[in-house]
Amino acid sequence: MPAAEEQASGMVSGAALADPPDLNPATPGDQAVELTAVQQEVMISGKKVMAETYNGSLVGPTLHVLPGQRVTLNLVSKLGTSTNLHFHGLHLSPEGNADNIFLSGKPGRTLTYQLDIPANQPPGTYWYHDHDMCPKSGQSMPGMTMPADPANGRCDGTESQIGAGLSGTIIVGDNRESLPPAYRGVTAHTLALKDAQVKEGNSIVYPDGVLEPASATVRLVNGQYQPTLTMAAGETQLWRIANEGYAIAYDLQLDGGSFTIVGQDGNPSAAPAQVNHLLLPPGGRFDVLVTAGAPGSTWLRTLAYSTGPTADNYPDTTLMKVDVQQGDGAGPAGMTASPQIAGPLPGSLPDLSGEPVARSRSVELNDDGGNNFSINGKLFDMQPTFPEPAALGTVEEWTLTNASGQNHPFHIHTAPFQLLSVNGVAQPPADYLDGVTVPYAVDGVAGKVVIRIRFADFTGKWMFHCHITGHEDNGMMGYVNVNAAGGTG
């Protein structure tokens, strides 16, 4: 893989930040929308690159939905591979034609999804992406029984398709309405973080190869290379930040400033925190307030970060320039401290730590140092991870352990969970997520995370997996059957 500078050759930095295109406006009535997945050339800051796109955009168009709304979404595939969609973070049924990742649309076909957004879906930032269950063309997961390649096309996995561009943002409602009155009218920006591994021939499509997170890559914001966001001195903005890439973590810093977290993984904050760093595993999202200082400029960057002794080391990389122009601000040039916000914010979820626990489960994440990634010693094989199903309406406590030498970001479909502790350190109450990094083992002691989850509203296969998509594609995925109370199997 060429060096990052060589891959970025021909890209021009400094253009004004452009939010991703909108698929639809936020309107109260039920909606019908269409996404077309197609391989085509796109422009990345002046450089032509071959990618896989939704509606021709490297960053898929933003889907706007409202709580209580029904959205009919047609996914038209013009790719050379089968494909589908996962609506990451939304509380939707895992069955039928809702958030069912066992659906697969062959090339030239259309998949129709019916998304009934719950009336109590928290307002915030979510995302959608390919989640096709098949291995990459010419490969198979050991011990895994999967559908054969379609007769008229390839069957690329999740890693290849997200890496080639197939992801976009979902905004539920407008979480500015949940903020104190002084911040309800602030400007909001969506910042979709992706990286692109541009190989010779200027393509990020890898139908016959495997992406490698450790290799050099170009970090992009909204599909742009080092764009510029402009603020007025003293202005506060809401940034909806989403890691929509296939594998790479971001450790964000706003030089000279701070972030006030008002939502995480789509969930309003019970206790909004003012922080200097935001760690986004693959699939992670933060809704944050930021405030400009005096006129000047600064950078949003991702700091150097290691995912473990047997994994990847990412360099310090500037992502987006922030230009502060004349206004009412004082203090240091560029950015200043973000606001102090008192919680809990409306829509934040209740503390589960005092609830009765119906069942405790153990989930062990491991790998063999090669291409086999397992949960509880088993590669995904279409069978449930646990013989005992979960009961609808109950709360369970899961202990996640990681005996490997690299982090594994763990994601559950269908509902968020409450994070209780990481390596024995208690976490803030009502801190809900849909993905958490399970840290690597140190000196033979496995990393450990404890979570609680309520199985509400939907029966069926509740999926969970590592969100480094190459690990997921190669076996680190499972599910628990959720039955109605008193059900079996």
The 8 nearest C-alpha neighbors of each residue, nearest first, counted from 0:
[[1, 198, 214, 2, 215, 196, 197, 199],
 [2, 0, 5, 6, 3, 215, 198, 199],
 [3, 1, 5, 4, 215, 6, 0, 216],
 [2, 4, 6, 215, 216, 5, 217, 7],
 [5, 3, 7, 2, 6, 8, 217, 1],
 [4, 6, 8, 2, 7, 3, 1, 9],
 [5, 7, 3, 4, 197, 8, 1, 2],
 [8, 6, 4, 5, 10, 9, 3, 217],
 [9, 7, 5, 6, 10, 4, 46, 11],
 [8, 10, 46, 7, 11, 45, 44, 6],
 [9, 11, 44, 46, 45, 7, 8, 43],
 [12, 10, 44, 45, 9, 13, 224, 14],
 [13, 11, 225, 224, 226, 14, 10, 44],
 [12, 14, 226, 227, 225, 15, 11, 320],
 [13, 15, 226, 227, 12, 16, 11, 44],
 [16, 14, 227, 226, 228, 17, 13, 229],
 [15, 17, 226, 228, 227, 14, 18, 223],
 [16, 18, 15, 19, 221, 223, 226, 20],
 [17, 19, 189, 20, 188, 221, 16, 190],
 [20, 18, 60, 221, 17, 58, 61, 21],
 [21, 19, 60, 61, 18, 22, 59, 56],
 [22, 20, 61, 60, 23, 19, 62, 24],
 [21, 23, 60, 62, 61, 20, 24, 32],
 [24, 22, 21, 63, 62, 25, 32, 61],
 [25, 23, 26, 63, 21, 22, 62, 64],
 [24, 26, 63, 64, 23, 65, 27, 172],
 [25, 27, 28, 24, 65, 64, 29, 30],
 [28, 26, 29, 65, 25, 68, 64, 30],
 [29, 27, 26, 30, 68, 69, 25, 65],
 [30, 28, 69, 68, 70, 27, 31, 26],
 [29, 31, 70, 71, 28, 32, 69, 68],
 [30, 32, 71, 70, 72, 33, 29, 73],
 [33, 31, 72, 71, 73, 30, 34, 23],
 [32, 34, 73, 72, 74, 35, 31, 75],
 [35, 33, 74, 53, 54, 75, 73, 36],
 [34, 36, 75, 54, 53, 74, 76, 37],
 [35, 37, 53, 76, 52, 77, 75, 78],
 [36, 38, 77, 78, 52, 51, 35, 39],
 [39, 37, 51, 50, 52, 78, 36, 49],
 [40, 38, 49, 50, 37, 51, 41, 55],
 [39, 41, 49, 48, 50, 47, 42, 38],
 [42, 40, 48, 47, 49, 43, 39, 50],
 [41, 43, 47, 46, 45, 44, 48, 40],
 [42, 44, 46, 45, 223, 222, 47, 41],
 [45, 43, 10, 11, 223, 46, 224, 42],
 [44, 46, 10, 43, 42, 11, 9, 47],
 [47, 45, 43, 10, 42, 9, 44, 48],
 [46, 48, 42, 41, 40, 43, 45, 49],
 [49, 47, 201, 202, 40, 41, 42, 50],
 [48, 50, 40, 202, 39, 203, 41, 201],
 [51, 49, 163, 203, 204, 38, 39, 40],
 [50, 52, 38, 163, 164, 37, 165, 39],
 [53, 51, 55, 57, 56, 37, 36, 164],
 [52, 54, 36, 59, 55, 35, 56, 34],
 [55, 53, 35, 56, 34, 52, 36, 59],
 [54, 56, 52, 53, 57, 37, 39, 41],
 [55, 57, 52, 58, 59, 53, 54, 60],
 [58, 56, 52, 164, 59, 222, 41, 55],
 [59, 57, 56, 167, 222, 221, 19, 166],
 [58, 60, 167, 53, 56, 166, 57, 61],
 [61, 59, 20, 22, 21, 167, 19, 62],
 [62, 60, 21, 168, 22, 169, 167, 20],
 [61, 63, 169, 22, 23, 170, 168, 60],
 [64, 62, 170, 25, 169, 171, 24, 23],
 [65, 63, 171, 25, 172, 170, 62, 66],
 [66, 64, 172, 171, 68, 67, 27, 25],
 [65, 67, 118, 116, 117, 68, 120, 119],
 [66, 68, 118, 117, 116, 65, 69, 115],
 [67, 69, 116, 29, 65, 66, 115, 70],
 [70, 68, 115, 29, 114, 116, 30, 71],
 [71, 69, 30, 114, 31, 29, 113, 72],
 [72, 70, 31, 113, 112, 30, 114, 32],
 [71, 73, 32, 112, 33, 111, 31, 70],
 [72, 74, 111, 33, 110, 75, 34, 112],
 [75, 73, 34, 110, 109, 35, 33, 111],
 [74, 76, 109, 35, 36, 108, 34, 73],
 [77, 75, 36, 107, 106, 78, 108, 35],
 [76, 78, 37, 107, 36, 106, 75, 79],
 [79, 77, 37, 80, 76, 106, 38, 36],
 [78, 80, 152, 106, 153, 77, 81, 151],
 [81, 79, 153, 154, 152, 78, 106, 155],
 [80, 82, 105, 104, 154, 106, 103, 153],
 [81, 83, 104, 131, 103, 129, 80, 105],
 [82, 84, 103, 129, 131, 104, 130, 102],
 [85, 83, 129, 128, 130, 86, 127, 100],
 [84, 86, 128, 127, 87, 130, 98, 129],
 [87, 85, 127, 89, 126, 98, 88, 84],
 [86, 88, 126, 127, 85, 89, 125, 412],
 [87, 89, 125, 433, 86, 90, 412, 413],
 [88, 90, 91, 87, 86, 413, 125, 414],
 [91, 89, 413, 414, 88, 120, 117, 92],
 [92, 90, 89, 413, 98, 93, 97, 116],
 [91, 93, 94, 457, 97, 98, 413, 90],
 [94, 92, 99, 98, 459, 460, 97, 91],
 [93, 95, 99, 92, 97, 459, 96, 98],
 [96, 94, 97, 99, 93, 92, 98, 102],
 [95, 97, 112, 113, 99, 94, 98, 111],
 [96, 98, 113, 112, 99, 114, 95, 92],
 [99, 97, 93, 92, 85, 91, 86, 100],
 [100, 98, 93, 94, 101, 97, 102, 96],
 [99, 101, 102, 130, 98, 85, 131, 84],
 [100, 102, 99, 103, 132, 131, 94, 83],
 [103, 101, 100, 99, 83, 104, 96, 131],
 [104, 102, 83, 82, 81, 101, 131, 105],
 [105, 103, 81, 82, 108, 83, 110, 109],
 [104, 106, 81, 108, 107, 103, 149, 82],
 [107, 105, 76, 108, 81, 78, 77, 79],
 [106, 108, 76, 77, 105, 109, 75, 78],
 [109, 107, 105, 106, 76, 104, 75, 110],
 [110, 108, 75, 74, 76, 73, 111, 104],
 [111, 109, 74, 73, 104, 112, 75, 108],
 [110, 112, 73, 72, 74, 109, 113, 96],
 [113, 111, 96, 72, 97, 71, 114, 73],
 [114, 112, 71, 97, 96, 70, 115, 72],
 [115, 113, 70, 97, 69, 116, 112, 71],
 [114, 116, 69, 68, 117, 113, 70, 67],
 [115, 117, 67, 68, 66, 114, 69, 118],
 [118, 116, 67, 120, 119, 66, 115, 90],
 [117, 119, 67, 66, 120, 116, 68, 65],
 [118, 120, 117, 121, 66, 67, 346, 116],
 [119, 121, 117, 66, 118, 122, 116, 90],
 [122, 120, 266, 346, 119, 123, 265, 267],
 [123, 121, 171, 172, 174, 173, 120, 265],
 [122, 124, 265, 171, 174, 170, 121, 266],
 [123, 125, 265, 170, 169, 239, 171, 264],
 [126, 124, 169, 88, 265, 168, 170, 87],
 [125, 127, 168, 169, 87, 167, 86, 128],
 [128, 126, 86, 167, 85, 87, 166, 168],
 [127, 129, 166, 84, 85, 165, 130, 167],
 [128, 130, 84, 83, 131, 157, 85, 165],
 [131, 129, 157, 84, 85, 83, 100, 132],
 [130, 132, 82, 83, 157, 133, 156, 129],
 [133, 131, 130, 156, 134, 101, 100, 157],
 [132, 134, 156, 131, 154, 145, 135, 155],
 [135, 133, 156, 139, 138, 155, 472, 136],
 [134, 136, 155, 156, 138, 154, 137, 133],
 [135, 137, 154, 138, 155, 153, 207, 134],
 [136, 138, 135, 139, 207, 134, 154, 153],
 [139, 137, 135, 136, 134, 140, 207, 133],
 [138, 140, 134, 141, 137, 143, 135, 473],
 [139, 141, 143, 473, 142, 474, 134, 138],
 [142, 140, 143, 139, 378, 371, 474, 473],
 [143, 141, 140, 380, 378, 144, 379, 139],
 [144, 142, 380, 140, 141, 145, 379, 378],
 [145, 143, 380, 142, 146, 381, 140, 139],
 [144, 146, 143, 133, 147, 132, 134, 380],
 [147, 145, 148, 133, 144, 149, 132, 134],
 [146, 148, 149, 145, 133, 154, 150, 144],
 [147, 149, 154, 153, 150, 146, 152, 136],
 [150, 148, 152, 151, 147, 153, 105, 154],
 [149, 151, 152, 148, 153, 147, 105, 106],
 [150, 152, 149, 106, 153, 105, 79, 148],
 [153, 151, 79, 80, 149, 150, 106, 154],
 [154, 152, 80, 79, 136, 148, 155, 149],
 [153, 155, 80, 148, 81, 136, 135, 133],
 [156, 154, 135, 136, 80, 153, 134, 206],
 [155, 157, 135, 134, 133, 158, 159, 131],
 [156, 158, 130, 160, 159, 131, 129, 161],
 [159, 157, 468, 469, 156, 161, 160, 245],
 [160, 158, 162, 157, 156, 161, 205, 163],
 [159, 161, 163, 157, 162, 158, 165, 129],
 [162, 160, 165, 164, 163, 245, 158, 159],
 [163, 161, 159, 160, 245, 164, 158, 244],
 [162, 164, 204, 160, 51, 203, 50, 161],
 [165, 163, 161, 51, 57, 162, 52, 166],
 [164, 166, 161, 160, 52, 128, 51, 129],
 [167, 165, 128, 59, 127, 164, 161, 243],
 [168, 166, 59, 127, 58, 126, 60, 61],
 [167, 169, 126, 61, 125, 127, 62, 170],
 [168, 170, 126, 62, 125, 61, 63, 124],
 [171, 169, 124, 63, 123, 125, 172, 62],
 [172, 170, 122, 64, 123, 65, 63, 173],
 [173, 171, 65, 122, 64, 170, 174, 123],
 [174, 172, 175, 122, 176, 171, 123, 170],
 [173, 175, 176, 122, 177, 123, 172, 178],
 [174, 176, 183, 178, 177, 173, 182, 184],
 [175, 177, 174, 183, 178, 173, 179, 180],
 [178, 176, 175, 174, 345, 344, 179, 183],
 [179, 177, 175, 176, 183, 182, 180, 344],
 [178, 180, 181, 182, 183, 177, 340, 176],
 [181, 179, 183, 182, 178, 184, 176, 177],
 [180, 182, 179, 183, 184, 178, 185, 235],
 [183, 181, 180, 185, 184, 179, 178, 175],
 [184, 182, 175, 180, 176, 185, 178, 181],
 [183, 185, 182, 186, 175, 181, 180, 176],
 [186, 184, 236, 182, 183, 187, 235, 237],
 [185, 187, 236, 237, 184, 188, 235, 238],
 [188, 186, 237, 238, 236, 185, 189, 239],
 [189, 187, 238, 239, 190, 237, 18, 186],
 [188, 190, 239, 18, 238, 240, 191, 187],
 [189, 191, 240, 239, 221, 220, 192, 188],
 [190, 192, 221, 241, 220, 240, 189, 243],
 [193, 191, 242, 220, 243, 219, 241, 190],
 [194, 192, 244, 219, 243, 218, 191, 242],
 [193, 195, 218, 217, 219, 216, 244, 196],
 [194, 196, 217, 216, 197, 203, 218, 193],
 [195, 197, 216, 203, 198, 217, 194, 215],
 [198, 196, 203, 202, 6, 201, 195, 199],
 [197, 199, 201, 202, 200, 196, 0, 203],
 [200, 198, 201, 197, 202, 1, 0, 6],
 [199, 201, 202, 198, 197, 48, 49, 203],
 [202, 200, 48, 199, 197, 198, 49, 203],
 [201, 203, 49, 48, 197, 204, 198, 200],
 [202, 204, 197, 163, 50, 196, 49, 205],
 [205, 203, 163, 202, 50, 206, 49, 51],
 [204, 206, 208, 207, 159, 203, 209, 163],
 [207, 205, 208, 204, 155, 159, 136, 135],
 [208, 206, 205, 136, 209, 135, 137, 155],
 [209, 207, 205, 206, 210, 159, 135, 136],
 [208, 210, 211, 205, 159, 207, 158, 469],
 [209, 211, 212, 208, 159, 205, 158, 162],
 [210, 212, 213, 214, 209, 469, 215, 196],
 [213, 211, 214, 247, 246, 210, 311, 215],
 [214, 212, 311, 211, 215, 312, 313, 310],
 [215, 213, 212, 211, 216, 0, 196, 210],
 [216, 214, 3, 2, 0, 213, 1, 196],
 [215, 217, 196, 3, 195, 194, 214, 218],
 [216, 218, 195, 194, 3, 196, 219, 7],
 [219, 217, 194, 193, 216, 195, 318, 220],
 [218, 220, 224, 223, 222, 193, 194, 192],
 [219, 221, 192, 223, 222, 191, 190, 193],
 [222, 220, 191, 223, 19, 190, 58, 219],
 [221, 223, 219, 220, 58, 57, 43, 224],
 [224, 222, 220, 219, 221, 44, 43, 226],
 [223, 225, 219, 12, 226, 44, 220, 10],
 [224, 226, 319, 12, 318, 13, 223, 320],
 [227, 225, 13, 14, 16, 319, 15, 224],
 [228, 226, 320, 15, 13, 16, 321, 319],
 [229, 227, 321, 16, 15, 322, 320, 226],
 [228, 230, 322, 321, 323, 227, 231, 324],
 [231, 229, 323, 324, 322, 234, 232, 291],
 [230, 232, 324, 326, 234, 323, 325, 233],
 [231, 233, 326, 328, 293, 291, 292, 327],
 [328, 232, 234, 291, 327, 292, 231, 326],
 [235, 233, 231, 291, 232, 290, 230, 236],
 [236, 234, 290, 289, 291, 185, 288, 233],
 [235, 237, 186, 185, 289, 288, 187, 238],
 [238, 236, 187, 288, 287, 186, 188, 239],
 [239, 237, 188, 287, 187, 286, 240, 189],
 [238, 240, 286, 189, 190, 188, 285, 124],
 [239, 241, 190, 285, 284, 238, 191, 189],
 [242, 240, 284, 191, 243, 192, 283, 190],
 [243, 241, 192, 282, 283, 281, 244, 191],
 [244, 242, 193, 192, 282, 241, 191, 166],
 [245, 243, 193, 242, 246, 281, 194, 161],
 [244, 246, 162, 161, 468, 158, 467, 281],
 [247, 245, 467, 281, 244, 468, 212, 248],
 [246, 248, 281, 212, 245, 244, 249, 280],
 [249, 247, 280, 281, 279, 250, 246, 278],
 [250, 248, 279, 301, 278, 251, 280, 247],
 [251, 249, 278, 301, 302, 277, 279, 276],
 [252, 250, 301, 277, 276, 300, 249, 278],
 [251, 253, 276, 300, 299, 254, 301, 275],
 [254, 252, 299, 256, 298, 255, 257, 300],
 [253, 255, 256, 298, 252, 297, 299, 334],
 [254, 256, 334, 335, 253, 333, 257, 297],
 [257, 255, 335, 334, 336, 253, 254, 337],
 [256, 258, 275, 336, 337, 274, 253, 289],
 [259, 257, 274, 289, 273, 337, 287, 288],
 [258, 260, 273, 288, 287, 272, 337, 261],
 [261, 259, 287, 271, 272, 262, 286, 258],
 [260, 262, 268, 271, 287, 286, 267, 259],
 [263, 261, 267, 286, 268, 266, 260, 285],
 [262, 264, 285, 265, 266, 284, 286, 432],
 [265, 263, 284, 432, 266, 283, 433, 285],
 [264, 266, 123, 124, 263, 125, 262, 121],
 [265, 267, 262, 263, 264, 121, 347, 268],
 [268, 266, 262, 347, 346, 261, 344, 269],
 [269, 267, 262, 261, 271, 270, 347, 344],
 [268, 270, 343, 347, 342, 344, 429, 271],
 [269, 271, 342, 268, 343, 272, 341, 344],
 [272, 270, 261, 268, 260, 342, 340, 269],
 [271, 273, 260, 259, 274, 270, 261, 340],
 [272, 274, 259, 258, 260, 257, 339, 337],
 [275, 273, 258, 276, 257, 272, 259, 277],
 [274, 276, 257, 258, 252, 277, 273, 256],
 [277, 275, 252, 251, 274, 278, 250, 258],
 [276, 278, 251, 250, 279, 252, 275, 274],
 [277, 279, 250, 249, 251, 276, 280, 248],
 [280, 278, 283, 249, 248, 277, 250, 242],
 [279, 281, 248, 283, 282, 408, 278, 249],
 [282, 280, 246, 283, 242, 248, 466, 247],
 [281, 283, 242, 243, 280, 284, 241, 466],
 [284, 282, 279, 280, 242, 281, 264, 241],
 [285, 283, 241, 264, 240, 263, 242, 279],
 [284, 286, 263, 240, 262, 287, 239, 264],
 [285, 287, 239, 262, 261, 238, 260, 240],
 [288, 286, 260, 259, 238, 261, 237, 258],
 [287, 289, 237, 259, 236, 258, 238, 337],
 [290, 288, 337, 258, 235, 236, 287, 237],
 [289, 291, 235, 337, 234, 335, 334, 233],
 [292, 290, 334, 233, 232, 234, 335, 333],
 [293, 291, 334, 335, 328, 333, 232, 233],
 [292, 294, 332, 329, 328, 232, 331, 330],
 [295, 293, 323, 324, 332, 325, 232, 333],
 [296, 294, 333, 332, 323, 322, 293, 324],
 [297, 295, 322, 333, 321, 323, 332, 320],
 [296, 298, 321, 333, 320, 254, 322, 295],
 [299, 297, 320, 254, 321, 319, 300, 253],
 [298, 300, 253, 319, 318, 252, 317, 320],
 [301, 299, 317, 318, 252, 316, 251, 298],
 [300, 302, 251, 250, 316, 249, 315, 252],
 [303, 301, 315, 250, 304, 300, 251, 316],
 [302, 304, 315, 314, 313, 301, 305, 312],
 [303, 305, 313, 312, 302, 306, 314, 250],
 [306, 304, 312, 307, 311, 313, 303, 310],
 [305, 307, 406, 311, 405, 310, 312, 304],
 [308, 306, 405, 310, 305, 309, 404, 406],
 [307, 309, 310, 404, 405, 306, 311, 305],
 [310, 308, 404, 307, 405, 311, 368, 306],
 [309, 311, 307, 405, 308, 306, 404, 312],
 [312, 310, 213, 306, 305, 313, 307, 212],
 [313, 311, 305, 304, 306, 314, 213, 310],
 [312, 314, 304, 303, 305, 311, 315, 213],
 [315, 313, 303, 316, 312, 302, 304, 301],
 [314, 316, 303, 302, 301, 313, 317, 300],
 [317, 315, 301, 300, 314, 318, 302, 303],
 [316, 318, 300, 319, 299, 301, 298, 315],
 [319, 317, 300, 225, 299, 316, 220, 219],
 [320, 318, 225, 299, 226, 298, 227, 317],
 [319, 321, 298, 227, 297, 226, 228, 299],
 [320, 322, 228, 297, 296, 227, 298, 229],
 [323, 321, 296, 229, 228, 295, 230, 320],
 [324, 322, 294, 230, 295, 231, 232, 333],
 [323, 325, 294, 231, 232, 230, 322, 326],
 [326, 324, 232, 294, 231, 323, 327, 293],
 [327, 325, 232, 231, 328, 233, 324, 294],
 [328, 326, 233, 232, 329, 325, 231, 234],
 [233, 329, 327, 232, 293, 292, 326, 330],
 [328, 330, 293, 292, 327, 331, 233, 232],
 [329, 331, 292, 293, 332, 335, 328, 334],
 [332, 330, 292, 293, 333, 335, 334, 329],
 [333, 331, 293, 295, 294, 292, 334, 330],
 [332, 334, 295, 296, 292, 297, 323, 293],
 [335, 333, 291, 292, 256, 255, 290, 332],
 [334, 336, 256, 292, 291, 290, 255, 337],
 [335, 337, 257, 256, 290, 338, 334, 289],
 [336, 338, 289, 290, 257, 258, 259, 288],
 [339, 337, 340, 259, 336, 288, 290, 289],
 [338, 340, 341, 337, 273, 259, 272, 271],
 [341, 339, 271, 338, 342, 259, 272, 179],
 [342, 340, 271, 343, 339, 270, 344, 179],
 [343, 341, 270, 344, 269, 271, 340, 268],
 [342, 344, 269, 270, 268, 347, 345, 341],
 [343, 345, 342, 269, 268, 347, 267, 346],
 [346, 344, 347, 177, 343, 267, 178, 269],
 [345, 347, 121, 267, 348, 344, 266, 122],
 [348, 346, 267, 269, 345, 268, 344, 266],
 [347, 349, 429, 346, 350, 431, 269, 266],
 [350, 348, 429, 351, 347, 428, 269, 417],
 [349, 351, 429, 352, 428, 348, 353, 417],
 [352, 350, 354, 353, 349, 451, 417, 429],
 [351, 353, 354, 350, 419, 451, 428, 429],
 [354, 352, 351, 355, 350, 356, 349, 428],
 [353, 355, 351, 352, 356, 394, 350, 357],
 [356, 354, 357, 353, 394, 352, 393, 395],
 [357, 355, 395, 394, 358, 354, 396, 359],
 [356, 358, 395, 394, 393, 355, 359, 396],
 [359, 357, 395, 356, 360, 396, 394, 389],
 [360, 358, 396, 397, 395, 361, 357, 356],
 [359, 361, 397, 398, 396, 358, 362, 395],
 [362, 360, 398, 397, 399, 363, 359, 400],
 [361, 363, 399, 375, 398, 400, 364, 374],
 [364, 362, 400, 375, 374, 399, 401, 365],
 [365, 363, 401, 374, 373, 400, 362, 375],
 [364, 366, 403, 373, 402, 372, 401, 363],
 [365, 367, 372, 368, 371, 373, 403, 369],
 [366, 368, 369, 371, 372, 365, 370, 403],
 [369, 367, 366, 370, 371, 309, 403, 404],
 [370, 368, 367, 371, 366, 372, 473, 470],
 [369, 371, 473, 372, 368, 367, 366, 470],
 [372, 370, 366, 369, 473, 367, 474, 373],
 [373, 371, 366, 475, 474, 470, 473, 365],
 [372, 374, 475, 378, 377, 376, 365, 474],
 [373, 375, 364, 376, 377, 363, 475, 362],
 [376, 374, 363, 377, 362, 373, 364, 384],
 [375, 377, 374, 373, 378, 365, 363, 364],
 [378, 376, 373, 374, 375, 379, 474, 380],
 [377, 379, 474, 373, 380, 475, 372, 374],
 [378, 380, 474, 476, 477, 381, 143, 377],
 [379, 381, 143, 382, 144, 378, 142, 145],
 [380, 382, 379, 383, 144, 143, 477, 145],
 [381, 383, 380, 384, 379, 477, 478, 385],
 [384, 382, 478, 385, 479, 477, 480, 386],
 [383, 385, 477, 478, 479, 382, 386, 375],
 [384, 386, 387, 383, 479, 388, 478, 480],
 [387, 385, 388, 383, 384, 488, 479, 480],
 [388, 386, 385, 389, 488, 480, 487, 479],
 [389, 387, 480, 481, 479, 488, 386, 390],
 [388, 390, 481, 480, 482, 391, 387, 479],
 [391, 389, 484, 482, 481, 483, 393, 392],
 [390, 392, 483, 454, 484, 393, 482, 455],
 [391, 393, 455, 454, 390, 453, 394, 456],
 [394, 392, 391, 453, 454, 390, 357, 395],
 [393, 395, 453, 356, 452, 357, 454, 451],
 [396, 394, 358, 356, 452, 357, 451, 359],
 [395, 397, 451, 359, 450, 360, 356, 358],
 [398, 396, 360, 450, 359, 361, 449, 451],
 [397, 399, 449, 361, 448, 362, 360, 400],
 [398, 400, 362, 448, 447, 363, 361, 449],
 [401, 399, 447, 363, 446, 445, 364, 362],
 [400, 402, 364, 446, 445, 403, 439, 363],
 [401, 403, 445, 440, 365, 400, 439, 446],
 [404, 402, 365, 401, 405, 439, 440, 366],
 [403, 405, 309, 439, 307, 308, 440, 402],
 [406, 404, 307, 439, 310, 306, 403, 309],
 [407, 405, 438, 439, 306, 437, 307, 436],
 [406, 408, 437, 436, 465, 409, 405, 438],
 [409, 407, 436, 465, 435, 466, 437, 280],
 [408, 410, 465, 434, 435, 464, 436, 407],
 [411, 409, 434, 463, 464, 433, 465, 466],
 [412, 410, 463, 433, 462, 434, 413, 464],
 [411, 413, 462, 414, 461, 463, 88, 410],
 [412, 414, 90, 91, 89, 461, 93, 88],
 [415, 413, 90, 412, 416, 88, 411, 433],
 [416, 414, 433, 432, 431, 452, 417, 88],
 [417, 415, 452, 431, 432, 451, 433, 450],
 [416, 418, 431, 451, 450, 430, 429, 419],
 [417, 419, 450, 430, 420, 431, 416, 449],
 [420, 418, 426, 450, 449, 425, 417, 451],
 [419, 421, 425, 424, 426, 449, 423, 448],
 [422, 420, 448, 424, 423, 447, 449, 425],
 [423, 421, 447, 424, 446, 448, 420, 438],
 [422, 424, 421, 420, 425, 447, 448, 449],
 [425, 423, 420, 421, 422, 426, 419, 448],
 [424, 426, 420, 419, 423, 421, 427, 422],
 [425, 427, 420, 419, 428, 424, 418, 430],
 [428, 426, 430, 429, 425, 419, 270, 418],
 [429, 427, 430, 350, 426, 419, 352, 269],
 [430, 428, 350, 431, 349, 417, 348, 269],
 [429, 431, 428, 417, 427, 418, 432, 269],
 [432, 430, 417, 416, 429, 415, 418, 266],
 [433, 431, 415, 264, 434, 416, 417, 263],
 [432, 434, 415, 410, 411, 416, 264, 88],
 [433, 435, 410, 409, 432, 408, 283, 411],
 [436, 434, 409, 408, 437, 410, 432, 433],
 [435, 437, 408, 407, 438, 409, 406, 280],
 [436, 438, 407, 406, 408, 448, 446, 435],
 [439, 437, 406, 446, 436, 401, 440, 407],
 [438, 440, 405, 406, 404, 446, 403, 401],
 [439, 441, 445, 446, 402, 444, 404, 403],
 [440, 442, 444, 443, 439, 445, 446, 404],
 [443, 441, 444, 440, 445, 404, 439, 402],
 [442, 444, 441, 440, 445, 402, 403, 404],
 [445, 443, 440, 441, 442, 446, 402, 439],
 [446, 444, 440, 402, 401, 400, 447, 443],
 [445, 447, 438, 440, 401, 439, 400, 422],
 [448, 446, 400, 422, 399, 421, 445, 437],
 [447, 449, 421, 399, 420, 398, 437, 422],
 [450, 448, 398, 420, 419, 397, 399, 418],
 [449, 451, 418, 419, 397, 417, 396, 416],
 [452, 450, 396, 417, 395, 416, 397, 418],
 [451, 453, 416, 394, 395, 417, 454, 396],
 [452, 454, 394, 393, 455, 395, 392, 451],
 [455, 453, 391, 392, 393, 452, 394, 456],
 [454, 456, 392, 453, 391, 457, 393, 414],
 [457, 455, 391, 454, 458, 392, 92, 90],
 [458, 456, 92, 455, 459, 391, 454, 93],
 [457, 459, 481, 482, 483, 391, 456, 460],
 [460, 458, 481, 480, 93, 461, 94, 457],
 [459, 461, 480, 479, 478, 462, 93, 481],
 [460, 462, 478, 479, 412, 459, 480, 413],
 [463, 461, 478, 412, 477, 411, 460, 479],
 [464, 462, 411, 477, 410, 478, 476, 412],
 [465, 463, 476, 410, 475, 409, 471, 466],
 [464, 466, 409, 408, 471, 467, 407, 475],
 [467, 465, 468, 408, 281, 409, 464, 410],
 [468, 466, 246, 470, 465, 469, 245, 471],
 [467, 469, 471, 158, 466, 470, 245, 472],
 [468, 470, 472, 471, 158, 467, 473, 246],
 [471, 469, 473, 468, 472, 467, 475, 372],
 [470, 472, 475, 468, 473, 469, 476, 474],
 [473, 471, 469, 470, 474, 468, 134, 156],
 [474, 472, 470, 471, 140, 371, 372, 469],
 [473, 475, 378, 379, 372, 471, 373, 476],
 [476, 474, 373, 471, 372, 470, 374, 464],
 [475, 477, 464, 379, 471, 474, 463, 465],
 [478, 476, 384, 463, 462, 379, 464, 383],
 [479, 477, 462, 461, 383, 384, 463, 460],
 [478, 480, 461, 383, 460, 384, 388, 385],
 [479, 481, 460, 388, 459, 389, 461, 482],
 [480, 482, 389, 458, 459, 388, 390, 391],
 [483, 481, 390, 458, 486, 391, 389, 484],
 [482, 484, 391, 486, 390, 485, 458, 481],
 [485, 483, 390, 486, 391, 482, 392, 393],
 [484, 486, 483, 487, 390, 482, 391, 389],
 [487, 485, 482, 483, 484, 488, 390, 388],
 [486, 488, 485, 482, 388, 387, 483, 484],
 [487, 388, 387, 486, 480, 386, 482, 481]]
